[in-house]
Amino acid sequence: MAALIALVTLWPPVARAQDQRPDLRLERSPAPVPLVPPEVRKSTEKDVEQARKELKAQERTDAIIRDNVKAVPSRPDLGPDVTGGIQSRALRDTLRSR
């Protein structure tokens, strides 16, 4: 019974202490919008346009090279079986000569 009375007498200060906590709300202001000077904006646009022109020129050059370079047809008499046979014969001749 004494424990119950002690608990009841301690309860109101604990409840009051919890009520006295400060309100912890976080408030954030919106980030400021960055202002870009007009001369920087113009130079950036100029750089982007120059890069686009260079990329298009490179793509055209690559297309021309791709069209002009033709695959060299392989010789039918030098297939994998033929070259493997030649290598095997050369290896066998080398081993015999030892």
C-alpha positions as CSV (number, residue, x, y, z in Angstrom):
1,M,0.0,0.0,0.0
2,A,2.9,2.3,0.8
3,A,4.3,1.7,-2.7
4,L,1.0,2.7,-4.2
5,I,0.9,5.9,-2.2
6,A,4.5,6.7,-3.2
7,L,3.6,6.1,-6.8
8,V,0.6,8.3,-6.7
9,T,2.6,11.1,-5.1
10,L,5.3,10.9,-7.7
11,W,3.0,10.7,-10.7
12,P,1.9,14.4,-11.0
13,P,5.4,15.8,-11.1
14,V,6.4,13.3,-13.8
15,A,3.3,14.2,-15.8
16,R,4.1,17.9,-15.4
17,A,7.7,17.4,-16.5
18,Q,6.5,15.7,-19.7
19,D,4.1,18.6,-20.4
20,Q,6.9,21.1,-20.0
21,R,9.0,19.8,-22.9
22,P,9.6,22.4,-25.6
23,D,7.8,22.0,-28.9
24,L,10.4,20.7,-31.3
25,R,9.2,21.6,-34.8
26,L,11.6,21.9,-37.6
27,E,10.9,24.7,-40.0
28,R,12.8,25.1,-43.2
29,S,12.8,28.1,-45.5
30,P,12.8,27.4,-49.2
31,A,16.1,27.4,-50.9
32,P,16.9,30.6,-52.8
33,V,16.7,30.4,-56.5
34,P,20.2,30.8,-58.0
35,L,20.5,33.8,-60.3
36,V,22.8,33.3,-63.3
37,P,24.3,36.4,-64.8
38,P,23.2,36.9,-68.5
39,E,26.8,36.8,-69.8
40,V,27.4,33.4,-68.1
41,R,24.1,32.1,-69.6
42,K,25.1,33.3,-73.1
43,S,28.6,31.7,-72.9
44,T,27.0,28.5,-71.6
45,E,24.6,28.4,-74.5
46,K,27.4,29.1,-76.9
47,D,29.5,26.3,-75.5
48,V,26.6,23.9,-75.8
49,E,25.9,24.8,-79.4
50,Q,29.6,24.4,-80.2
51,A,29.7,21.0,-78.6
52,R,26.6,20.0,-80.7
53,K,28.2,21.1,-83.9
54,E,31.4,19.1,-83.1
55,L,29.4,16.0,-82.2
56,K,27.5,16.2,-85.5
57,A,30.7,16.7,-87.5
58,Q,32.2,13.6,-85.7
59,E,29.1,11.5,-86.4
60,R,29.3,12.5,-90.1
61,T,32.9,11.6,-90.3
62,D,32.3,8.3,-88.6
63,A,29.5,7.5,-91.1
64,I,31.7,8.3,-94.1
65,I,34.5,6.1,-92.8
66,R,32.1,3.3,-92.0
67,D,30.7,3.4,-95.5
68,N,34.1,3.5,-97.2
69,V,35.7,0.7,-95.1
70,K,34.5,-2.6,-96.5
71,A,35.0,-5.9,-94.9
72,V,37.8,-7.8,-96.6
73,P,36.3,-11.1,-97.8
74,S,38.1,-14.0,-96.3
75,R,39.7,-16.5,-98.6
76,P,37.8,-19.7,-98.7
77,D,41.0,-21.8,-98.9
78,L,42.1,-20.4,-95.5
79,G,39.3,-21.6,-93.3
80,P,39.8,-22.9,-89.7
81,D,40.2,-26.5,-90.9
82,V,42.9,-25.5,-93.4
83,T,44.9,-23.4,-91.0
84,G,44.6,-25.9,-88.2
85,G,45.9,-28.6,-90.6
86,I,48.8,-26.5,-91.6
87,Q,49.7,-25.8,-88.0
88,S,49.4,-29.4,-87.0
89,R,51.6,-30.5,-89.9
90,A,54.3,-27.9,-88.9
91,L,54.2,-29.0,-85.3
92,R,54.5,-32.6,-86.2
93,D,57.4,-31.9,-88.5
94,T,59.1,-29.9,-85.8
95,L,58.7,-32.7,-83.2
96,R,60.0,-35.3,-85.6
97,S,63.2,-33.3,-86.3
98,R,64.2,-33.4,-82.7
